[in-house]
Amino acid sequence: MGIHTAEAIVLRRYPFRETSITLTCLTDQFGKLKGLVKGIRTVPNRYRSMMESLTINRIVFYDTHSSQLHLISQCDLLNPLAELQRDLSMACLAALCAELTDAVTPIGDPQPQLYYLLKQTLERLALGGADLTATRVHFVARLLRLVGFQPQLNECIGCGSRVEQSGFWSIGQGGLICPRCLHEDPNAEPASPSMLETLAALSDAAQPIAMEQSLACALQQRLDEFLRWRLERPLKSLIRGQGAGGEKILPTPHAPPARLLQSPGRARPTPLAPKHHLA
């Protein structure tokens, strides 16, 4: 049995029996993990954090190597990010970031870049003044790049030919198709070179980049379409939160997680089903 200390962002939190909670965290050193915090609901003063969703904490946990559920013996609150709950649109976006991270991240796979992407995005939102659309498209594009599920931007997903200038974004096919494959989805819309270039730049950028609001909204719509195509179950926060149409409804950070469909041949182990024509 090993004892470890890590910085952790709480993605989900559930009551466990009458006194305890189970939770899912993304950590800086150990990837995503599931934990049990005993007695926190009856003796809250025993811990220095209530381990609420969307908070940053330092945890000490026991790794038994025999179960995915680890015992968390100590938790200290580092940043409550309370400002996220003071604005509805901000809260919806924060919930989307947490739920999407949970959906695409396997248990026990250390991904420090992914952790710091989520942490910096939540902290940027909490500071206020951030462009929510630009922040959202950057987070989604960068996240998909880090986990290896980004849309294919330079090849047709139908025939594999290189797409230089004239590509079409197909919702039904889940990415770009060339003019020769347009018969596979006659409703596919032209994808401008500027949109493709910006999407590629966002996937490599450490922080959101400045762009026209119209371009940011178009990118959000395309990325939302891609997520709906790739996910086995839709994200609750994508349905109920601030969607492509701008509707605003309270976030649901405790909803069951969506699952991402894994590309065939990927080395990264995830308990997900294969799907054809993936990036």
C-alpha positions as CSV (number, residue, x, y, z in Angstrom):
1,M,0.0,0.0,0.0
2,G,1.5,3.4,-1.1
3,I,0.7,6.8,0.4
4,H,0.7,9.6,-2.1
5,T,0.2,13.4,-2.0
6,A,-1.2,15.2,-5.0
7,E,-3.0,18.4,-6.1
8,A,-6.5,17.5,-7.3
9,I,-9.5,19.2,-9.0
10,V,-12.8,17.6,-8.0
11,L,-14.7,16.6,-11.1
12,R,-17.7,14.8,-9.5
13,R,-18.8,14.2,-5.9
14,Y,-21.5,11.7,-4.6
15,P,-22.8,10.9,-1.1
16,F,-21.7,7.5,0.1
17,R,-23.9,5.9,2.8
18,E,-24.7,8.3,5.6
19,T,-21.4,9.8,6.5
20,S,-19.0,9.7,3.6
21,I,-18.5,10.7,-0.1
22,T,-17.0,9.2,-3.2
23,L,-15.5,11.5,-5.7
24,T,-13.6,11.7,-9.0
25,C,-10.6,13.9,-9.1
26,L,-8.1,14.9,-11.8
27,T,-4.6,15.1,-10.2
28,D,-1.4,16.7,-11.3
29,Q,0.7,13.5,-10.9
30,F,-1.5,10.5,-11.0
31,G,-4.2,11.4,-13.6
32,K,-7.8,10.8,-12.8
33,L,-8.7,8.8,-9.7
34,K,-11.7,7.8,-7.7
35,G,-11.6,8.3,-3.9
36,L,-13.5,7.7,-0.7
37,V,-13.5,10.3,2.0
38,K,-14.9,8.8,5.2
39,G,-16.9,10.7,7.8
40,I,-16.7,14.0,6.0
41,R,-20.5,14.6,6.1
42,T,-20.8,14.1,9.8
43,V,-17.5,15.4,11.1
44,P,-16.6,18.1,8.6
45,N,-14.0,19.7,10.9
46,R,-12.0,16.6,10.6
47,Y,-10.9,17.8,7.1
48,R,-9.8,21.2,5.8
49,S,-11.9,20.9,2.7
50,M,-15.4,19.6,1.9
51,M,-14.2,18.4,-1.5
52,E,-16.9,20.2,-3.4
53,S,-17.0,19.9,-7.2
54,L,-14.8,22.4,-9.1
55,T,-12.5,23.1,-6.2
56,I,-8.7,22.7,-6.1
57,N,-7.3,20.7,-3.2
58,R,-4.2,18.9,-1.9
59,I,-5.1,15.3,-1.0
60,V,-3.3,12.5,0.7
61,F,-4.5,9.0,-0.4
62,Y,-3.7,5.4,0.0
63,D,-3.1,3.3,-3.2
64,T,-4.0,-0.3,-2.5
65,H,-3.3,-1.5,-6.1
66,S,-6.3,-3.8,-5.7
67,S,-9.1,-1.3,-6.3
68,Q,-9.8,1.8,-8.4
69,L,-11.3,3.4,-5.3
70,H,-8.6,5.0,-3.1
71,L,-9.0,6.0,0.5
72,I,-8.4,9.8,0.9
73,S,-7.2,10.4,4.4
74,Q,-6.4,14.2,4.2
75,C,-7.7,17.0,2.0
76,D,-6.7,20.7,2.2
77,L,-8.5,23.3,0.2
78,L,-6.2,25.3,-2.0
79,N,-8.6,27.3,-4.1
80,P,-12.5,27.2,-3.7
81,L,-13.0,29.0,-7.1
82,A,-16.2,30.4,-5.5
83,E,-16.4,33.1,-8.2
84,L,-17.4,30.4,-10.7
85,Q,-20.9,30.1,-9.1
86,R,-21.6,33.8,-9.2
87,D,-22.3,33.9,-12.9
88,L,-24.6,31.4,-14.6
89,S,-22.8,31.4,-18.0
90,M,-19.5,31.0,-16.2
91,A,-20.8,28.1,-14.0
92,C,-22.2,26.3,-17.1
93,L,-18.8,26.6,-18.9
94,A,-16.9,25.4,-15.8
95,A,-19.3,22.4,-15.5
96,L,-18.8,21.6,-19.2
97,C,-15.0,21.6,-18.8
98,A,-15.1,19.3,-15.8
99,E,-17.6,16.9,-17.4
100,L,-15.7,16.7,-20.7
101,T,-12.4,16.1,-18.9
102,D,-14.1,13.3,-17.0
103,A,-15.4,11.8,-20.2
104,V,-12.2,11.7,-22.1
105,T,-9.7,10.9,-19.4
106,P,-9.0,7.2,-18.4
107,I,-8.4,6.2,-14.8
108,G,-4.8,6.2,-13.6
109,D,-3.2,7.8,-16.7
110,P,-1.0,10.7,-15.6
111,Q,-1.4,13.7,-17.8
112,P,0.0,16.8,-16.2
113,Q,-0.6,19.0,-19.3
114,L,-4.3,18.1,-19.1
115,Y,-4.4,18.9,-15.4
116,Y,-2.9,22.3,-15.9
117,L,-5.1,23.1,-18.8
118,L,-8.2,22.5,-16.7
119,K,-6.7,24.3,-13.7
120,Q,-5.7,27.4,-15.7
121,T,-9.0,27.5,-17.5
122,L,-11.0,27.4,-14.2
123,E,-8.8,30.0,-12.6
124,R,-9.0,32.2,-15.7
125,L,-12.8,32.0,-15.5
126,A,-12.9,32.7,-11.8
127,L,-10.8,35.9,-12.3
128,G,-13.6,37.3,-14.4
129,G,-13.5,39.2,-17.6
130,A,-12.6,36.2,-19.8
131,D,-14.3,35.8,-23.2
132,L,-16.4,32.7,-22.6
133,T,-16.7,31.6,-26.2
134,A,-13.0,32.0,-26.9
135,T,-12.1,30.2,-23.6
136,R,-14.5,27.4,-24.4
137,V,-13.2,26.7,-27.9
138,H,-9.6,26.8,-26.7
139,F,-10.3,24.4,-23.9
140,V,-12.1,21.9,-26.1
141,A,-9.6,22.1,-29.0
142,R,-6.6,21.8,-26.7
143,L,-8.2,19.0,-24.6
144,L,-9.0,16.9,-27.6
145,R,-5.4,17.4,-28.9
146,L,-3.9,16.3,-25.6
147,V,-5.9,13.1,-25.4
148,G,-5.4,12.3,-29.1
149,F,-9.0,12.7,-30.3
150,Q,-8.8,16.0,-32.2
151,P,-10.7,16.4,-35.5
152,Q,-8.7,15.6,-38.6
153,L,-8.1,18.9,-40.3
154,N,-5.9,18.1,-43.3
155,E,-7.3,14.9,-44.6
156,C,-10.7,13.8,-45.9
157,I,-12.2,11.3,-43.5
158,G,-14.0,9.7,-46.4
159,C,-11.1,8.9,-48.8
160,G,-8.1,10.0,-47.0
161,S,-7.0,12.5,-49.6
162,R,-5.3,15.7,-48.5
163,V,-7.6,18.7,-48.0
164,E,-5.8,21.9,-48.8
165,Q,-8.3,24.8,-49.3
166,S,-11.7,23.5,-50.1
167,G,-13.0,21.2,-47.4
168,F,-16.5,20.6,-46.1
169,W,-17.5,20.1,-42.4
170,S,-19.7,17.0,-42.2
171,I,-21.7,16.5,-39.0
172,G,-22.7,13.0,-40.0
173,Q,-19.1,12.0,-40.8
174,G,-17.6,13.7,-37.9
175,G,-15.0,16.0,-39.6
176,L,-13.8,17.2,-43.0
177,I,-14.6,15.7,-46.3
178,C,-13.3,16.7,-49.8
179,P,-15.4,17.8,-52.7
180,R,-15.2,14.3,-54.2
181,C,-16.8,12.8,-51.1
182,L,-19.5,15.4,-50.8
183,H,-22.1,12.9,-52.0
184,E,-21.7,11.1,-48.6
185,D,-23.1,14.1,-46.9
186,P,-24.8,16.7,-49.2
187,N,-25.6,18.8,-46.2
188,A,-21.9,19.4,-45.3
189,E,-21.0,23.0,-45.0
190,P,-17.9,24.7,-46.4
191,A,-15.0,25.0,-43.9
192,S,-13.0,28.2,-44.5
193,P,-9.2,28.1,-44.4
194,S,-9.3,30.7,-41.6
195,M,-11.5,28.5,-39.4
196,L,-9.2,25.4,-40.0
197,E,-6.1,27.4,-39.3
198,T,-7.5,28.9,-36.1
199,L,-8.7,25.5,-34.9
200,A,-5.2,24.1,-35.5
201,A,-3.6,27.0,-33.7
202,L,-6.0,26.6,-30.7
203,S,-5.1,23.0,-30.3
204,D,-1.4,23.9,-29.8
205,A,-1.9,27.2,-27.8
206,A,-1.3,27.4,-24.1
207,Q,-4.1,30.0,-23.7
208,P,-7.0,31.3,-25.6
209,I,-6.2,33.4,-28.7
210,A,-7.9,36.6,-29.9
211,M,-10.4,36.1,-32.7
212,E,-13.5,37.6,-34.2
213,Q,-16.6,36.8,-32.3
214,S,-18.2,35.3,-35.4
215,L,-15.3,33.0,-35.9
216,A,-15.4,31.9,-32.3
217,C,-19.1,31.1,-32.5
218,A,-18.6,29.1,-35.7
219,L,-15.8,27.1,-34.0
220,Q,-17.9,26.5,-31.0
221,Q,-20.7,25.1,-33.2
222,R,-18.3,22.9,-35.1
223,L,-16.7,21.5,-31.9
224,D,-20.0,20.9,-30.2
225,E,-21.1,19.0,-33.3
226,F,-17.9,17.0,-33.2
227,L,-18.4,16.1,-29.5
228,R,-22.0,15.0,-30.1
229,W,-20.7,12.7,-32.9
230,R,-17.8,11.3,-30.8
231,L,-19.5,10.8,-27.5
232,E,-21.4,7.6,-26.8
233,R,-23.7,9.6,-24.4
234,P,-24.1,13.4,-24.8
235,L,-22.6,15.6,-22.2
236,K,-25.3,16.8,-19.7
237,S,-23.7,20.2,-19.5
238,L,-23.6,20.5,-23.3
239,I,-27.4,19.8,-23.4
240,R,-28.4,21.9,-20.4
241,G,-25.7,24.5,-20.4
242,Q,-24.8,27.2,-22.8
243,G,-25.0,25.4,-26.1
244,A,-24.3,26.5,-29.7
245,G,-27.6,28.4,-29.7
246,G,-26.8,30.4,-26.6
247,E,-29.4,28.9,-24.2
248,K,-28.5,29.2,-20.6
249,I,-29.6,26.6,-18.0
250,L,-28.2,25.6,-14.7
251,P,-25.2,23.2,-14.9
252,T,-25.3,19.7,-13.6
253,P,-21.8,18.9,-12.4
254,H,-22.9,15.7,-10.5
255,A,-24.5,14.0,-13.6
256,P,-23.2,10.6,-14.7
257,P,-20.3,11.1,-17.1
258,A,-20.5,10.8,-20.8
259,R,-18.1,8.3,-22.5
260,L,-15.9,9.0,-25.5
261,L,-15.6,6.5,-28.3
262,Q,-12.0,5.3,-28.7
263,S,-10.2,5.4,-32.0
264,P,-9.1,1.9,-33.2
265,G,-5.4,1.3,-32.8
266,R,-4.8,3.9,-30.1
267,A,-2.2,3.0,-27.6
268,R,-3.9,4.9,-24.7
269,P,-5.9,2.5,-22.7
270,T,-9.6,3.6,-22.3
271,P,-12.7,1.5,-21.6
272,L,-14.5,2.8,-24.7
273,A,-16.0,1.3,-27.8
274,P,-14.4,1.8,-31.3
275,K,-16.0,4.0,-34.0
276,H,-15.2,4.3,-37.6
277,H,-13.8,7.4,-39.4
278,L,-12.2,8.9,-36.3
279,A,-9.5,11.5,-36.3
